[in-house]
Amino acid sequence: MIYSDLYRVLAYHFEDEQLLITALTHRSVGTPNNERLEFLGDALLNCIMAKVLFERFSDAREGELTRLRANLVKRDALVKIAYQLELGKYLLLGSGELKTGGEQRTSILSDSVEAVIGAIYLDSDIQTCQSVVVKLWDKLLRNLPQQMKDPKTRLQEYLQSQQKSLPAYKIFKVKGSPHSQLFEVKCTIPGLKKPTYGNGGTRRSAEQSAAEKALGILNVK
């Protein structure tokens, strides 16, 4: 089989094409198959997405990052990537799977995407593998549900999209005892006539509150 179109969409060319063939071989064919590469690719995808989200959402908490990652590595996301790559037409399936339309089965497609990621890593290195994955997931990363992003992140992304200066946060007041403090933070954005203010039990929560109010003034949903 010729893989030139797949290489083009992947933006990656395998040095050892046998790795790609194994990644596309379902267990119904026999051995070797893609189950071990799927295991490796699953771990790599989770690691790569964790790193990308950690870097892009500097103020997000562990739970928020976990939800975002789950949205990117779930079966639906993997199937979208499989369709993007037209992976179904390259799969090697046993006769039973071929008869029952295995090339379109979501479980097979999603597993094969993970296997291809594992194969790319073995054929190259972690940096190259990450680069390929991030490019493939570009649209999904850009279209993460806005409600899963915290107000500071949403405000920053909006201002960047408008080529405007980023907001400046400053503690305006601190009230209460050391063990029960209430922070008031001022958020200043060039172009807005007045700063916004937010309150919270921590500096971070106060900043998020101020960012939320700024989003309201800017009418950003």
N, C-alpha and C positions, 0 to 999 in steps of 0.2 A: 504493500500500500504506500502511496505517496503522501507525505505529511507536510508538504510545502505550505499549503493554506493554513494548516493548524499552527505551524511555526510562525507564520505571519501574524495571526491573531494573538498568539501567545507573546509575540515579540521576543521569542527565545528559540534558539536552534540547539537541539540535543547533539552533544558530541558522541554519546553512546546511545544510539537510537533504540537499542534493546531495552533500555530502561523505560522509555516511553511505551514500547510495545507491551511490556509487562504491566505498566500502569493502566493500560487499556484492556487488559485481559481479565475477564470475569471468572470467578471460581468455577462456573459451569463448564468451562473449557477444560479444566484440570489444573495441573501445576506445571510451571510457575504461574501464579496469578497475582492480582493486585492487592490482596488483603494486607500483606505486610507493609506495602507502600502506603496504603490507605491509613494504617495505624500511624505511620511516621508523618504523613501529610496532615492528619488531624491535629497532631501535637504542634507541628510547625505553624499551621494556620492560626491556632489559638494564641501561640506565642507572638507571632507577627502582628496580629490584630491588637493584642494587649499592648505591645510596644507602640504601635501607631496611635492608639487611643490615649495612652498615657502621655504621649508627647503633644497631641492635639488638644486635649482637654485637661489643661493643667490644674484646674480648680475642681474637677469632678471627683467625687468620693468613690470608694471602692465599689459600693453597690451600684452606683450610676455607671461606672466603667464596665462592670460585669454585665449589666443589662444591654449596654451598647454592643459589647462583644458578642453576646448571645444573638443579637439581631443580625450580626454580620456572618456568623459561622453556622447558623441554623440551615436545615435542609433546603428551605425555600431559596435562600441566598445562593447556596451551592448550585442548585438547579438553574438559577438565572445565569450563573457563570458557565455552566455546561451548555446552555442554549447559545450563549454568546460565542462559545468556542465551536459550536456545532459538533459537540463531542460524540453524540449518538452515532454518527455515521462512521466513526473510527473504532467503536468498541468491538472487541472480539468476544463473542458470546457462544455458548453451547447451543445445540439445535433446539432444545426445549425453550430456552430464553428467546431465541430468534422467532420461534413460532408464536410466542405470546407477547411479542412487542417489547422485549426487554430493553431495547435501545432507547425507549422513551420512559422507562420506569424510573421514577424519581429517586428511589433508593440506590439504584445502580448508577445513575448519573451523578448523584452527589458523592457517592463513594469514589467514583472515578476521578472527579475533580481533586479530591484529597490525595488520591494516589499519584496524580500528575504532579501535584505540589511536592510530594515526597521524592518523586523521580527527579524533578528539577534540582532539588537540594543535593541529591547524591551526584548528579551530573555536574554541579557547579560548586556553589558555596552559599552560606546563609545570606550574605548581602545580595547576591544575584537573585536568590529565591524570594527575598523580601521585595525587591524591586519589581519582579514579575507579578507577585501577588497584589501589591499596592496598585499597580496599573490596572489589573483585571478588576479590582474592587473599587476603582475610582468613582464610578457612578453611585454605587451603594454607599460609599463613605460620604459623598457629597449630599446624598439624600437621606441621611439618618433622620428619623423623626425628630422634629424640632422640640416636641414636648419632652424628649429624653435628654435634651441639652439644658444645662443650667443657664440662668439669666445672664451671667457674666460672659459665658461662651457665646450665647446668641447675640449679645450686644457687640462683642468684639468682632464676630463674623459679619454682622450687618455693617458696622463702620468700615471694616476692611473692604467689603464689597462696594461701598460708596466712595472708597479711596479717601476716607476721613481719618483724622487723628484718633488714636485710641483713648479711652477714658482714663482719668486719673482718680484714684481712690485715696481718701485721707480721713483718718480718724478725727471726728469733729468733737465728740464728747465721750467720756466714759463715766458711767454712773454705777453706784452700788458698791458692795464690799468686794474684796479680792476673790471671794468664792462664789459670788453671785453678781457678776458684772453685766451691764447693759451697754453695748457699744453703739454709738451713732456715727455713721460714716457718710462723708460727702463724696458724691460722684460728679466730677466736672468733665463736660464734653465740649470741645471747641465747636461753636456753632449753635449750641443751646443757650438761650438767654439766661437761664438760671440752672444752678446745680440741683441734683436730686439728693435726697437724704434717705438713709435706711437704718433700721434698728435691728439688733440681734444679740443673742447671748454670746456670740463669738464675732470676731472681726470679719471672718469669712461670711457668716450668715447676714451680717449687716451690709456687706458689700453686695451680696446677692440681692438683698432687698432694694438697695439703691439702684442697682442695674435693672431690676424689674420695673421700677418706676420710670426709669429713663426709656425703656422699651415702650412703655405705655405712651409717653409723651411723643416718641418718634412714630407711634402707631405701627410698631413691628409686632406681628403675631408670632 
